[in-house]
Amino acid sequence: MSQAHRIAVLDIGGTRIKAGLFEGNRLINTAEADTPAKEGAKALLKTCGDLLDQFRPFVAIGVSTAGQVDPVDGVILYANENLPGYTGTHVQDYFADRFNCICGVMNDAYAAALGEGTYGAARAYSNYICITYGTGIGGGVFLNDLPYYGKGGSANLMIGGLITHPELMVKDDPFSGSYERCASTTALVRLAMQKDPTLDNGRKIFERISEPSVQQAVDAWLDEVSVGLLSILHLYNIPCLVLGGGVLEQPSVLQGIKSRVHERAIPGFQDVAIYSAQLGNQAGLYGALSCVKQKLDND
């Protein structure tokens, strides 16, 4: 296959950086490295560039990255303490200049959603929302095949910031009472550890799911997940929800969520399709590919 079909991609997270090379739509090579977060943005970008060097030649670079990203110029508008010094970094310019090629940059939650919409569970839909449950909750909203970021000061929506428990809100803690605080995988572990302190990760929880007390904790967490999804569904009237994260690999989790949402939705909203994400931890790479392909098509 010619060089014209080769596109390099990155998925930059707070702990790991994944890199890949596509020929057409086929991922033919991958590499990973620890994120040198404490060394600052310059070291982070150099590590990314060194990963991509091994994939030369290629004609474009797609980047999925943590942080709030300006989708036009690829600047990091805000990154939290997990990536110190990353706020204000001109990611798109760095890679475009270093490799002399077109570069597209996208927030990682939106990139994962775009990947699922282009190559994964939502590829039959033009309107969908993809939500990932992990340490926190992130996601992306796509309307008429376009990412919807909103028009406020942030460069993307904050699905995990949805308030589901106002009674738990406290001053100076913006995530208190939020969907992320109550329905993330972290929240599931917290509920399980109230039953047994040794249940400190998802694997241990589901290994003991036959125990009534453990099932009770999982059921309470599934209720929290469905509360947020119902609010999102009723607000957006969306035909498709794609749910990702390692915990969704448990078939009982998806079934528990689907039954709760379909039973509790307001009449007229029960027919929403709910799928598990199909691309796993490669969703960001596929989303980065789609992001830069769109730039190439519009160039």
C-alpha atoms as an extended CHARMM CRD file, in Angstrom:
* protein
*
       299  EXT
         1         1  MET       CA              0.0000000000        0.0000000000        0.0000000000  PROA      1               0.0000000000
         2         2  SER       CA              1.3280000000        3.4410000000       -0.8360000000  PROA      2               0.0000000000
         3         3  GLN       CA              2.5390000000        5.9960000000        1.6400000000  PROA      3               0.0000000000
         4         4  ALA       CA             -0.5490000000        8.0580000000        0.8270000000  PROA      4               0.0000000000
         5         5  HSD       CA             -2.6620000000        5.5990000000        2.8180000000  PROA      5               0.0000000000
         6         6  ARG       CA             -0.4930000000        5.6020000000        5.9370000000  PROA      6               0.0000000000
         7         7  ILE       CA             -1.7300000000        7.6420000000        8.9160000000  PROA      7               0.0000000000
         8         8  ALA       CA             -0.1270000000        7.7420000000       12.3720000000  PROA      8               0.0000000000
         9         9  VAL       CA             -2.2190000000        8.1710000000       15.5150000000  PROA      9               0.0000000000
        10        10  LEU       CA             -1.7260000000        8.9080000000       19.2140000000  PROA      10              0.0000000000
        11        11  ASP       CA             -3.8680000000        8.4600000000       22.3210000000  PROA      11              0.0000000000
        12        12  ILE       CA             -2.3450000000       10.5630000000       25.1200000000  PROA      12              0.0000000000
        13        13  GLY       CA             -3.4940000000        9.7110000000       28.6300000000  PROA      13              0.0000000000
        14        14  GLY       CA             -2.3660000000       10.7050000000       32.0720000000  PROA      14              0.0000000000
        15        15  THR       CA             -0.4750000000        7.4470000000       32.6620000000  PROA      15              0.0000000000
        16        16  ARG       CA              0.0880000000        5.8470000000       29.2330000000  PROA      16              0.0000000000
        17        17  ILE       CA              0.5960000000        7.0030000000       25.6490000000  PROA      17              0.0000000000
        18        18  LYS       CA             -0.5700000000        4.7030000000       22.8620000000  PROA      18              0.0000000000
        19        19  ALA       CA              0.6140000000        5.1410000000       19.2830000000  PROA      19              0.0000000000
        20        20  GLY       CA             -0.4690000000        3.3770000000       16.1180000000  PROA      20              0.0000000000
        21        21  LEU       CA             -0.1010000000        3.2570000000       12.3640000000  PROA      21              0.0000000000
        22        22  PHE       CA             -3.0040000000        2.7130000000        9.9870000000  PROA      22              0.0000000000
        23        23  GLU       CA             -2.9280000000        1.6250000000        6.3730000000  PROA      23              0.0000000000
        24        24  GLY       CA             -6.3520000000        2.5600000000        5.1500000000  PROA      24              0.0000000000
        25        25  ASN       CA             -8.6760000000        1.5290000000        7.9780000000  PROA      25              0.0000000000
        26        26  ARG       CA             -6.4080000000       -1.2800000000        9.1990000000  PROA      26              0.0000000000
        27        27  LEU       CA             -4.2830000000       -0.8150000000       12.3130000000  PROA      27              0.0000000000
        28        28  ILE       CA             -0.9920000000       -2.4520000000       11.3470000000  PROA      28              0.0000000000
        29        29  ASN       CA              1.3610000000       -1.4000000000       14.1350000000  PROA      29              0.0000000000
        30        30  THR       CA              1.1640000000       -0.1330000000       17.7170000000  PROA      30              0.0000000000
        31        31  ALA       CA              3.5260000000        1.0570000000       20.4370000000  PROA      31              0.0000000000
        32        32  GLU       CA              3.1470000000        2.3390000000       23.9910000000  PROA      32              0.0000000000
        33        33  ALA       CA              5.1000000000        4.3020000000       26.5780000000  PROA      33              0.0000000000
        34        34  ASP       CA              4.5590000000        5.6640000000       30.0590000000  PROA      34              0.0000000000
        35        35  THR       CA              3.4180000000        9.2910000000       30.1080000000  PROA      35              0.0000000000
        36        36  PRO       CA              6.2390000000       11.4180000000       31.5380000000  PROA      36              0.0000000000
        37        37  ALA       CA              3.6310000000       13.6660000000       33.1160000000  PROA      37              0.0000000000
        38        38  LYS       CA              5.7860000000       15.0230000000       35.9370000000  PROA      38              0.0000000000
        39        39  GLU       CA              8.4540000000       16.1190000000       33.4520000000  PROA      39              0.0000000000
        40        40  GLY       CA              6.1090000000       18.6050000000       31.7840000000  PROA      40              0.0000000000
        41        41  ALA       CA              4.5420000000       19.1420000000       28.3820000000  PROA      41              0.0000000000
        42        42  LYS       CA              7.8090000000       19.3570000000       26.4510000000  PROA      42              0.0000000000
        43        43  ALA       CA              8.9080000000       15.8970000000       27.6110000000  PROA      43              0.0000000000
        44        44  LEU       CA              5.4380000000       14.5080000000       26.9390000000  PROA      44              0.0000000000
        45        45  LEU       CA              5.4170000000       15.7340000000       23.3350000000  PROA      45              0.0000000000
        46        46  LYS       CA              8.9480000000       14.4760000000       22.7290000000  PROA      46              0.0000000000
        47        47  THR       CA              7.9680000000       11.0080000000       23.9800000000  PROA      47              0.0000000000
        48        48  CYS       CA              4.9900000000       11.0250000000       21.6030000000  PROA      48              0.0000000000
        49        49  GLY       CA              7.1380000000       12.1270000000       18.6950000000  PROA      49              0.0000000000
        50        50  ASP       CA              9.7300000000        9.4500000000       19.4120000000  PROA      50              0.0000000000
        51        51  LEU       CA              6.9910000000        6.8120000000       19.3310000000  PROA      51              0.0000000000
        52        52  LEU       CA              5.8120000000        8.0780000000       15.9550000000  PROA      52              0.0000000000
        53        53  ASP       CA              9.3290000000        8.1540000000       14.4800000000  PROA      53              0.0000000000
        54        54  GLN       CA              9.3160000000        4.3660000000       14.1680000000  PROA      54              0.0000000000
        55        55  PHE       CA              6.2120000000        4.5030000000       11.9380000000  PROA      55              0.0000000000
        56        56  ARG       CA              7.6050000000        6.8070000000        9.2370000000  PROA      56              0.0000000000
        57        57  PRO       CA              6.6590000000        7.4760000000        6.4950000000  PROA      57              0.0000000000
        58        58  PHE       CA              3.0620000000        8.6840000000        6.9230000000  PROA      58              0.0000000000
        59        59  VAL       CA              1.0310000000       11.5600000000        5.5470000000  PROA      59              0.0000000000
        60        60  ALA       CA             -0.9500000000       12.7140000000        8.5750000000  PROA      60              0.0000000000
        61        61  ILE       CA             -1.2330000000       12.4140000000       12.3620000000  PROA      61              0.0000000000
        62        62  GLY       CA             -4.3940000000       12.0940000000       14.4220000000  PROA      62              0.0000000000
        63        63  VAL       CA             -4.2250000000       12.7730000000       18.1470000000  PROA      63              0.0000000000
        64        64  SER       CA             -6.6090000000       11.8320000000       20.9400000000  PROA      64              0.0000000000
        65        65  THR       CA             -5.6110000000       13.5350000000       24.1660000000  PROA      65              0.0000000000
        66        66  ALA       CA             -6.6870000000       14.1540000000       27.7260000000  PROA      66              0.0000000000
        67        67  GLY       CA             -7.7210000000       17.7060000000       28.5130000000  PROA      67              0.0000000000
        68        68  GLN       CA            -10.0670000000       20.2850000000       27.0410000000  PROA      68              0.0000000000
        69        69  VAL       CA             -9.0300000000       20.7590000000       23.4230000000  PROA      69              0.0000000000
        70        70  ASP       CA             -9.7990000000       23.5770000000       21.0210000000  PROA      70              0.0000000000
        71        71  PRO       CA            -11.0000000000       21.4630000000       18.0690000000  PROA      71              0.0000000000
        72        72  VAL       CA             -9.9050000000       24.0670000000       15.4980000000  PROA      72              0.0000000000
        73        73  ASP       CA             -6.2850000000       24.7670000000       16.4020000000  PROA      73              0.0000000000
        74        74  GLY       CA             -5.5310000000       21.7900000000       18.6600000000  PROA      74              0.0000000000
        75        75  VAL       CA             -4.4830000000       23.8210000000       21.7110000000  PROA      75              0.0000000000
        76        76  ILE       CA             -5.0210000000       22.3760000000       25.1980000000  PROA      76              0.0000000000
        77        77  LEU       CA             -7.3600000000       24.8590000000       26.8710000000  PROA      77              0.0000000000
        78        78  TYR       CA             -7.2570000000       23.0810000000       30.2180000000  PROA      78              0.0000000000
        79        79  ALA       CA             -5.6500000000       19.9800000000       31.7080000000  PROA      79              0.0000000000
        80        80  ASN       CA             -5.8770000000       18.9490000000       35.3490000000  PROA      80              0.0000000000
        81        81  GLU       CA             -3.1020000000       18.1000000000       37.7970000000  PROA      81              0.0000000000
        82        82  ASN       CA             -2.5540000000       14.6960000000       36.1650000000  PROA      82              0.0000000000
        83        83  LEU       CA             -0.7540000000       16.5200000000       33.3330000000  PROA      83              0.0000000000
        84        84  PRO       CA              1.0120000000       19.5030000000       34.9270000000  PROA      84              0.0000000000
        85        85  GLY       CA              2.0570000000       22.1970000000       32.4920000000  PROA      85              0.0000000000
        86        86  TYR       CA             -0.0640000000       20.7910000000       29.6670000000  PROA      86              0.0000000000
        87        87  THR       CA             -2.5990000000       23.6300000000       29.6820000000  PROA      87              0.0000000000
        88        88  GLY       CA             -1.8430000000       25.9930000000       26.7780000000  PROA      88              0.0000000000
        89        89  THR       CA              0.2210000000       23.4540000000       24.8330000000  PROA      89              0.0000000000
        90        90  HSD       CA             -0.0090000000       23.7770000000       21.0280000000  PROA      90              0.0000000000
        91        91  VAL       CA             -0.2630000000       20.0440000000       20.3380000000  PROA      91              0.0000000000
        92        92  GLN       CA             -1.3980000000       20.3340000000       16.7270000000  PROA      92              0.0000000000
        93        93  ASP       CA              1.3440000000       22.7550000000       15.7440000000  PROA      93              0.0000000000
        94        94  TYR       CA              4.0210000000       20.6630000000       17.4300000000  PROA      94              0.0000000000
        95        95  PHE       CA              3.3030000000       17.5080000000       15.4460000000  PROA      95              0.0000000000
        96        96  ALA       CA              2.5480000000       19.3440000000       12.2010000000  PROA      96              0.0000000000
        97        97  ASP       CA              5.9140000000       21.1070000000       12.4180000000  PROA      97              0.0000000000
        98        98  ARG       CA              7.9650000000       18.1230000000       13.5900000000  PROA      98              0.0000000000
        99        99  PHE       CA              6.6500000000       15.7570000000       10.9180000000  PROA      99              0.0000000000
       100       100  ASN       CA              5.7200000000       18.3150000000        8.2260000000  PROA      100             0.0000000000
       101       101  CYS       CA              2.2300000000       16.9320000000        7.7590000000  PROA      101             0.0000000000
       102       102  ILE       CA             -1.4040000000       17.6080000000        8.5870000000  PROA      102             0.0000000000
       103       103  CYS       CA             -2.3760000000       16.9680000000       12.2060000000  PROA      103             0.0000000000
       104       104  GLY       CA             -5.7950000000       16.7840000000       13.8630000000  PROA      104             0.0000000000
       105       105  VAL       CA             -6.3300000000       16.8450000000       17.6380000000  PROA      105             0.0000000000
       106       106  MET       CA             -9.3930000000       15.8390000000       19.6470000000  PROA      106             0.0000000000
       107       107  ASN       CA            -10.3500000000       15.4020000000       23.2980000000  PROA      107             0.0000000000
       108       108  ASP       CA             -9.9570000000       11.7400000000       24.2690000000  PROA      108             0.0000000000
       109       109  ALA       CA            -13.5800000000       11.1850000000       25.3130000000  PROA      109             0.0000000000
       110       110  TYR       CA            -14.8140000000       12.6190000000       22.0240000000  PROA      110             0.0000000000
       111       111  ALA       CA            -12.2050000000       10.6820000000       20.0810000000  PROA      111             0.0000000000
       112       112  ALA       CA            -13.3930000000        7.4220000000       21.6410000000  PROA      112             0.0000000000
       113       113  ALA       CA            -16.9730000000        8.3720000000       20.7670000000  PROA      113             0.0000000000
       114       114  LEU       CA            -15.9810000000        9.2300000000       17.1930000000  PROA      114             0.0000000000
       115       115  GLY       CA            -14.1650000000        5.9000000000       16.8940000000  PROA      115             0.0000000000
       116       116  GLU       CA            -17.2780000000        4.0280000000       18.0000000000  PROA      116             0.0000000000
       117       117  GLY       CA            -19.4080000000        6.0710000000       15.6230000000  PROA      117             0.0000000000
       118       118  THR       CA            -17.1610000000        5.4720000000       12.6390000000  PROA      118             0.0000000000
       119       119  TYR       CA            -15.8980000000        1.9220000000       13.2050000000  PROA      119             0.0000000000
       120       120  GLY       CA            -17.6910000000        0.5510000000       16.2690000000  PROA      120             0.0000000000
       121       121  ALA       CA            -21.0140000000        0.0910000000       18.0010000000  PROA      121             0.0000000000
       122       122  ALA       CA            -22.6610000000        3.3320000000       16.7660000000  PROA      122             0.0000000000
       123       123  ARG       CA            -21.6200000000        3.1690000000       13.1220000000  PROA      123             0.0000000000
       124       124  ALA       CA            -25.2520000000        2.7610000000       12.0030000000  PROA      124             0.0000000000
       125       125  TYR       CA            -26.2620000000        6.0040000000       13.7530000000  PROA      125             0.0000000000
       126       126  SER       CA            -25.8410000000        9.6970000000       12.9920000000  PROA      126             0.0000000000
       127       127  ASN       CA            -27.0040000000       10.7020000000       16.4790000000  PROA      127             0.0000000000
       128       128  TYR       CA            -25.5490000000        8.9780000000       19.5230000000  PROA      128             0.0000000000
       129       129  ILE       CA            -23.8470000000        9.4690000000       22.8580000000  PROA      129             0.0000000000
       130       130  CYS       CA            -20.8590000000        7.4390000000       24.0050000000  PROA      130             0.0000000000
       131       131  ILE       CA            -20.1140000000        7.2980000000       27.7430000000  PROA      131             0.0000000000
       132       132  THR       CA            -17.1260000000        5.6000000000       29.3680000000  PROA      132             0.0000000000
       133       133  TYR       CA            -17.1310000000        4.4470000000       32.9950000000  PROA      133             0.0000000000
       134       134  GLY       CA            -13.7610000000        4.2100000000       34.6980000000  PROA      134             0.0000000000
       135       135  THR       CA            -11.9480000000        6.1470000000       37.3930000000  PROA      135             0.0000000000
       136       136  GLY       CA            -14.2500000000        8.9610000000       36.3060000000  PROA      136             0.0000000000
       137       137  ILE       CA            -16.9650000000        9.3140000000       33.6730000000  PROA      137             0.0000000000
       138       138  GLY       CA            -16.3340000000       10.8250000000       30.2550000000  PROA      138             0.0000000000
       139       139  GLY       CA            -18.1590000000       10.8560000000       26.9830000000  PROA      139             0.0000000000
       140       140  GLY       CA            -19.0000000000       12.5100000000       23.7230000000  PROA      140             0.0000000000
       141       141  VAL       CA            -22.2260000000       13.6590000000       22.0720000000  PROA      141             0.0000000000
       142       142  PHE       CA            -22.6380000000       13.4010000000       18.2920000000  PROA      142             0.0000000000
       143       143  LEU       CA            -25.5880000000       15.0220000000       16.5330000000  PROA      143             0.0000000000
       144       144  ASN       CA            -26.0410000000       14.6180000000       12.7680000000  PROA      144             0.0000000000
       145       145  ASP       CA            -22.5720000000       13.0300000000       12.6020000000  PROA      145             0.0000000000
       146       146  LEU       CA            -20.9430000000       16.1100000000       14.1660000000  PROA      146             0.0000000000
       147       147  PRO       CA            -19.4920000000       16.4230000000       17.6690000000  PROA      147             0.0000000000
       148       148  TYR       CA            -21.5870000000       18.6820000000       19.8820000000  PROA      148             0.0000000000
       149       149  TYR       CA            -19.3310000000       20.6010000000       22.2750000000  PROA      149             0.0000000000
       150       150  GLY       CA            -21.7410000000       23.2550000000       23.4970000000  PROA      150             0.0000000000
       151       151  LYS       CA            -21.0410000000       26.9760000000       23.3210000000  PROA      151             0.0000000000
       152       152  GLY       CA            -19.8070000000       27.7810000000       26.8170000000  PROA      152             0.0000000000
       153       153  GLY       CA            -16.2990000000       28.3760000000       28.0790000000  PROA      153             0.0000000000
       154       154  SER       CA            -15.3290000000       24.6930000000       28.0480000000  PROA      154             0.0000000000
       155       155  ALA       CA            -14.3040000000       23.0280000000       24.7990000000  PROA      155             0.0000000000
       156       156  ASN       CA            -16.4700000000       19.9960000000       25.5020000000  PROA      156             0.0000000000
       157       157  LEU       CA            -19.4010000000       18.7650000000       27.5550000000  PROA      157             0.0000000000
       158       158  MET       CA            -18.8720000000       17.3820000000       31.0650000000  PROA      158             0.0000000000
       159       159  ILE       CA            -21.1330000000       14.3430000000       31.2090000000  PROA      159             0.0000000000
       160       160  GLY       CA            -19.6100000000       13.2390000000       34.4930000000  PROA      160             0.0000000000
       161       161  GLY       CA            -20.5420000000       16.6250000000       35.9520000000  PROA      161             0.0000000000
       162       162  LEU       CA            -24.2800000000       15.9440000000       35.6630000000  PROA      162             0.0000000000
       163       163  ILE       CA            -25.7550000000       16.4310000000       39.1470000000  PROA      163             0.0000000000
       164       164  THR       CA            -27.6470000000       13.3330000000       40.2290000000  PROA      164             0.0000000000
       165       165  HSD       CA            -27.5440000000       13.8640000000       44.0120000000  PROA      165             0.0000000000
       166       166  PRO       CA            -27.9730000000       17.5470000000       44.8970000000  PROA      166             0.0000000000
       167       167  GLU       CA            -28.2580000000       16.6170000000       48.5700000000  PROA      167             0.0000000000
       168       168  LEU       CA            -24.5900000000       15.5930000000       48.4890000000  PROA      168             0.0000000000
       169       169  MET       CA            -23.3050000000       18.8770000000       47.0690000000  PROA      169             0.0000000000
       170       170  VAL       CA            -20.8070000000       20.7640000000       49.2190000000  PROA      170             0.0000000000
       171       171  LYS       CA            -19.0100000000       24.0630000000       48.7650000000  PROA      171             0.0000000000
       172       172  ASP       CA            -15.6160000000       24.0060000000       47.0220000000  PROA      172             0.0000000000
       173       173  ASP       CA            -16.1170000000       20.4910000000       45.6260000000  PROA      173             0.0000000000
       174       174  PRO       CA            -17.5440000000       20.9010000000       42.1110000000  PROA      174             0.0000000000
       175       175  PHE       CA            -17.9580000000       17.1410000000       41.6180000000  PROA      175             0.0000000000
       176       176  SER       CA            -19.8430000000       16.5350000000       44.8630000000  PROA      176             0.0000000000
       177       177  GLY       CA            -23.2470000000       15.0320000000       44.0990000000  PROA      177             0.0000000000
       178       178  SER       CA            -22.2320000000       14.4200000000       40.4920000000  PROA      178             0.0000000000
       179       179  TYR       CA            -22.7880000000       11.4780000000       38.1880000000  PROA      179             0.0000000000
       180       180  GLU       CA            -19.0430000000       10.8280000000       38.1380000000  PROA      180             0.0000000000
       181       181  ARG       CA            -18.8110000000       10.7150000000       41.9080000000  PROA      181             0.0000000000
       182       182  CYS       CA            -21.8000000000        8.3600000000       42.2350000000  PROA      182             0.0000000000
       183       183  ALA       CA            -21.7050000000        6.1270000000       39.1400000000  PROA      183             0.0000000000
       184       184  SER       CA            -18.0800000000        5.7060000000       38.0570000000  PROA      184             0.0000000000
       185       185  THR       CA            -16.2270000000        2.4390000000       38.5430000000  PROA      185             0.0000000000
       186       186  THR       CA            -14.5750000000        4.1720000000       41.4910000000  PROA      186             0.0000000000
       187       187  ALA       CA            -18.0370000000        4.5760000000       43.0090000000  PROA      187             0.0000000000
       188       188  LEU       CA            -18.7950000000        0.8900000000       42.4430000000  PROA      188             0.0000000000
       189       189  VAL       CA            -15.6200000000       -0.1050000000       44.2870000000  PROA      189             0.0000000000
       190       190  ARG       CA            -16.4900000000        2.2650000000       47.1230000000  PROA      190             0.0000000000
       191       191  LEU       CA            -19.9410000000        0.6620000000       47.4910000000  PROA      191             0.0000000000
       192       192  ALA       CA            -18.4640000000       -2.8430000000       47.4190000000  PROA      192             0.0000000000
       193       193  MET       CA            -15.7930000000       -2.0020000000       49.9860000000  PROA      193             0.0000000000
       194       194  GLN       CA            -18.5400000000       -0.9470000000       52.3840000000  PROA      194             0.0000000000
       195       195  LYS       CA            -19.6040000000       -4.6050000000       52.2830000000  PROA      195             0.0000000000
       196       196  ASP       CA            -16.0820000000       -6.0450000000       52.3660000000  PROA      196             0.0000000000
       197       197  PRO       CA            -12.8880000000       -3.9260000000       52.3930000000  PROA      197             0.0000000000
       198       198  THR       CA            -11.0650000000       -6.5430000000       50.3080000000  PROA      198             0.0000000000
       199       199  LEU       CA            -13.3030000000       -5.8230000000       47.2980000000  PROA      199             0.0000000000
       200       200  ASP       CA            -10.9840000000       -3.1280000000       46.0280000000  PROA      200             0.0000000000
       201       201  ASN       CA            -11.3190000000       -3.6150000000       42.2560000000  PROA      201             0.0000000000
       202       202  GLY       CA            -13.8870000000       -4.6420000000       39.6720000000  PROA      202             0.0000000000
       203       203  ARG       CA            -12.3860000000       -8.0760000000       39.0420000000  PROA      203             0.0000000000
       204       204  LYS       CA            -12.7450000000       -9.0720000000       42.6780000000  PROA      204             0.0000000000
       205       205  ILE       CA            -16.2850000000       -7.7240000000       42.8040000000  PROA      205             0.0000000000
       206       206  PHE       CA            -17.5230000000       -9.7610000000       39.8560000000  PROA      206             0.0000000000
       207       207  GLU       CA            -15.7090000000      -12.8880000000       40.9630000000  PROA      207             0.0000000000
       208       208  ARG       CA            -17.9730000000      -12.7940000000       44.0290000000  PROA      208             0.0000000000
       209       209  ILE       CA            -21.1440000000      -11.5370000000       42.3700000000  PROA      209             0.0000000000
       210       210  SER       CA            -23.0620000000      -14.6390000000       43.5450000000  PROA      210             0.0000000000
       211       211  GLU       CA            -22.8140000000      -13.4000000000       47.1390000000  PROA      211             0.0000000000
       212       212  PRO       CA            -26.0060000000      -11.4870000000       48.0820000000  PROA      212             0.0000000000
       213       213  SER       CA            -24.1410000000       -8.5840000000       49.7210000000  PROA      213             0.0000000000
       214       214  VAL       CA            -21.9300000000       -8.0950000000       46.6560000000  PROA      214             0.0000000000
       215       215  GLN       CA            -24.9160000000       -8.2780000000       44.3090000000  PROA      215             0.0000000000
       216       216  GLN       CA            -26.6110000000       -5.6730000000       46.4830000000  PROA      216             0.0000000000
       217       217  ALA       CA            -23.6690000000       -3.2940000000       46.0150000000  PROA      217             0.0000000000
       218       218  VAL       CA            -23.6500000000       -3.8680000000       42.2390000000  PROA      218             0.0000000000
       219       219  ASP       CA            -27.4180000000       -3.3190000000       42.0540000000  PROA      219             0.0000000000
       220       220  ALA       CA            -27.0850000000       -0.0320000000       43.9420000000  PROA      220             0.0000000000
       221       221  TRP       CA            -24.3970000000        1.0590000000       41.4870000000  PROA      221             0.0000000000
       222       222  LEU       CA            -26.4930000000        0.0240000000       38.4720000000  PROA      222             0.0000000000
       223       223  ASP       CA            -29.3030000000        2.1880000000       39.8550000000  PROA      223             0.0000000000
       224       224  GLU       CA            -26.8980000000        5.1470000000       39.9360000000  PROA      224             0.0000000000
       225       225  VAL       CA            -25.7390000000        4.4730000000       36.3730000000  PROA      225             0.0000000000
       226       226  SER       CA            -29.3090000000        4.2900000000       35.0880000000  PROA      226             0.0000000000
       227       227  VAL       CA            -30.3560000000        7.5150000000       36.8380000000  PROA      227             0.0000000000
       228       228  GLY       CA            -27.7540000000        9.4830000000       34.9100000000  PROA      228             0.0000000000
       229       229  LEU       CA            -28.5060000000        7.7380000000       31.6310000000  PROA      229             0.0000000000
       230       230  LEU       CA            -32.2210000000        8.4580000000       31.9920000000  PROA      230             0.0000000000
       231       231  SER       CA            -31.5160000000       12.1530000000       32.4850000000  PROA      231             0.0000000000
       232       232  ILE       CA            -29.2240000000       12.1980000000       29.4470000000  PROA      232             0.0000000000
       233       233  LEU       CA            -31.7240000000       10.2260000000       27.3560000000  PROA      233             0.0000000000
       234       234  HSD       CA            -34.6500000000       12.4740000000       28.2580000000  PROA      234             0.0000000000
       235       235  LEU       CA            -32.6150000000       15.6170000000       27.6060000000  PROA      235             0.0000000000
       236       236  TYR       CA            -31.1860000000       14.6270000000       24.2110000000  PROA      236             0.0000000000
       237       237  ASN       CA            -33.8970000000       12.1990000000       22.9680000000  PROA      237             0.0000000000
       238       238  ILE       CA            -31.0660000000       10.2070000000       21.4330000000  PROA      238             0.0000000000
       239       239  PRO       CA            -31.6490000000        6.8970000000       19.5800000000  PROA      239             0.0000000000
       240       240  CYS       CA            -28.3670000000        5.2450000000       20.6080000000  PROA      240             0.0000000000
       241       241  LEU       CA            -26.2450000000        5.0510000000       23.7510000000  PROA      241             0.0000000000
       242       242  VAL       CA            -22.8240000000        3.3650000000       23.6570000000  PROA      242             0.0000000000
       243       243  LEU       CA            -21.3250000000        2.4590000000       27.0180000000  PROA      243             0.0000000000
       244       244  GLY       CA            -17.6380000000        1.7440000000       27.4820000000  PROA      244             0.0000000000
       245       245  GLY       CA            -15.1070000000        0.9290000000       30.1790000000  PROA      245             0.0000000000
       246       246  GLY       CA            -13.7510000000       -2.3380000000       31.5060000000  PROA      246             0.0000000000
       247       247  VAL       CA            -16.7280000000       -2.9450000000       33.7660000000  PROA      247             0.0000000000
       248       248  LEU       CA            -19.0070000000       -3.0570000000       30.6930000000  PROA      248             0.0000000000
       249       249  GLU       CA            -17.2330000000       -6.2490000000       29.6250000000  PROA      249             0.0000000000
       250       250  GLN       CA            -19.4210000000       -7.9800000000       32.2020000000  PROA      250             0.0000000000
       251       251  PRO       CA            -22.5850000000       -9.0550000000       30.2860000000  PROA      251             0.0000000000
       252       252  SER       CA            -24.7030000000       -8.7250000000       33.4310000000  PROA      252             0.0000000000
       253       253  VAL       CA            -23.7650000000       -5.0510000000       33.7140000000  PROA      253             0.0000000000
       254       254  LEU       CA            -25.0790000000       -4.1080000000       30.2730000000  PROA      254             0.0000000000
       255       255  GLN       CA            -28.2280000000       -6.1570000000       30.8080000000  PROA      255             0.0000000000
       256       256  GLY       CA            -28.8130000000       -4.5590000000       34.2040000000  PROA      256             0.0000000000
       257       257  ILE       CA            -28.4490000000       -1.0790000000       32.7490000000  PROA      257             0.0000000000
       258       258  LYS       CA            -30.6840000000       -1.7980000000       29.7490000000  PROA      258             0.0000000000
       259       259  SER       CA            -33.4870000000       -3.2500000000       31.8520000000  PROA      259             0.0000000000
       260       260  ARG       CA            -33.4650000000       -0.3060000000       34.2540000000  PROA      260             0.0000000000
       261       261  VAL       CA            -33.3850000000        2.3410000000       31.5250000000  PROA      261             0.0000000000
       262       262  HSD       CA            -36.0810000000        0.7210000000       29.4080000000  PROA      262             0.0000000000
       263       263  GLU       CA            -38.3530000000        0.1180000000       32.4000000000  PROA      263             0.0000000000
       264       264  ARG       CA            -37.9740000000        3.6140000000       33.8660000000  PROA      264             0.0000000000
       265       265  ALA       CA            -37.8510000000        5.8220000000       30.7730000000  PROA      265             0.0000000000
       266       266  ILE       CA            -40.6890000000        8.2390000000       30.1450000000  PROA      266             0.0000000000
       267       267  PRO       CA            -43.1300000000        6.8550000000       27.5300000000  PROA      267             0.0000000000
       268       268  GLY       CA            -41.7890000000        7.5630000000       24.0430000000  PROA      268             0.0000000000
       269       269  PHE       CA            -38.1550000000        7.1480000000       25.1180000000  PROA      269             0.0000000000
       270       270  GLN       CA            -38.0420000000        3.4080000000       25.8250000000  PROA      270             0.0000000000
       271       271  ASP       CA            -36.8690000000        2.3680000000       22.3640000000  PROA      271             0.0000000000
       272       272  VAL       CA            -33.3360000000        3.7330000000       22.7570000000  PROA      272             0.0000000000
       273       273  ALA       CA            -30.6770000000        1.2430000000       21.6310000000  PROA      273             0.0000000000
       274       274  ILE       CA            -27.9960000000        0.5970000000       24.2630000000  PROA      274             0.0000000000
       275       275  TYR       CA            -24.7470000000       -1.1180000000       23.2580000000  PROA      275             0.0000000000
       276       276  SER       CA            -21.4130000000       -1.9590000000       24.7920000000  PROA      276             0.0000000000
       277       277  ALA       CA            -18.4920000000       -0.2270000000       23.1100000000  PROA      277             0.0000000000
       278       278  GLN       CA            -16.7950000000       -2.4950000000       20.5580000000  PROA      278             0.0000000000
       279       279  LEU       CA            -13.3260000000       -0.9850000000       20.1730000000  PROA      279             0.0000000000
       280       280  GLY       CA            -12.1000000000       -1.2990000000       23.7720000000  PROA      280             0.0000000000
       281       281  ASN       CA             -8.9200000000        0.6020000000       24.5820000000  PROA      281             0.0000000000
       282       282  GLN       CA             -8.2740000000        1.2280000000       20.8780000000  PROA      282             0.0000000000
       283       283  ALA       CA            -11.3320000000        3.4750000000       20.4800000000  PROA      283             0.0000000000
       284       284  GLY       CA             -9.2040000000        6.6000000000       20.8950000000  PROA      284             0.0000000000
       285       285  LEU       CA             -6.8200000000        5.4870000000       18.1480000000  PROA      285             0.0000000000
       286       286  TYR       CA             -9.6840000000        4.8970000000       15.7370000000  PROA      286             0.0000000000
       287       287  GLY       CA            -11.2230000000        8.2350000000       16.7190000000  PROA      287             0.0000000000
       288       288  ALA       CA             -7.9100000000        9.9980000000       16.0900000000  PROA      288             0.0000000000
       289       289  LEU       CA             -7.8170000000        8.3560000000       12.6600000000  PROA      289             0.0000000000
       290       290  SER       CA            -11.3210000000        9.6250000000       11.8460000000  PROA      290             0.0000000000
       291       291  CYS       CA            -10.4630000000       13.0990000000       13.1490000000  PROA      291             0.0000000000
       292       292  VAL       CA             -7.4830000000       13.6080000000       10.8610000000  PROA      292             0.0000000000
       293       293  LYS       CA             -9.1750000000       11.8990000000        7.9090000000  PROA      293             0.0000000000
       294       294  GLN       CA            -11.8660000000       14.5560000000        8.1060000000  PROA      294             0.0000000000
       295       295  LYS       CA             -9.1620000000       17.2480000000        7.9660000000  PROA      295             0.0000000000
       296       296  LEU       CA             -7.5750000000       15.5530000000        4.9540000000  PROA      296             0.0000000000
       297       297  ASP       CA            -10.9460000000       15.3730000000        3.1970000000  PROA      297             0.0000000000
       298       298  ASN       CA            -11.5680000000       19.0770000000        3.8450000000  PROA      298             0.0000000000
       299       299  ASP       CA             -8.0850000000       20.1870000000        2.8580000000  PROA      299             0.0000000000
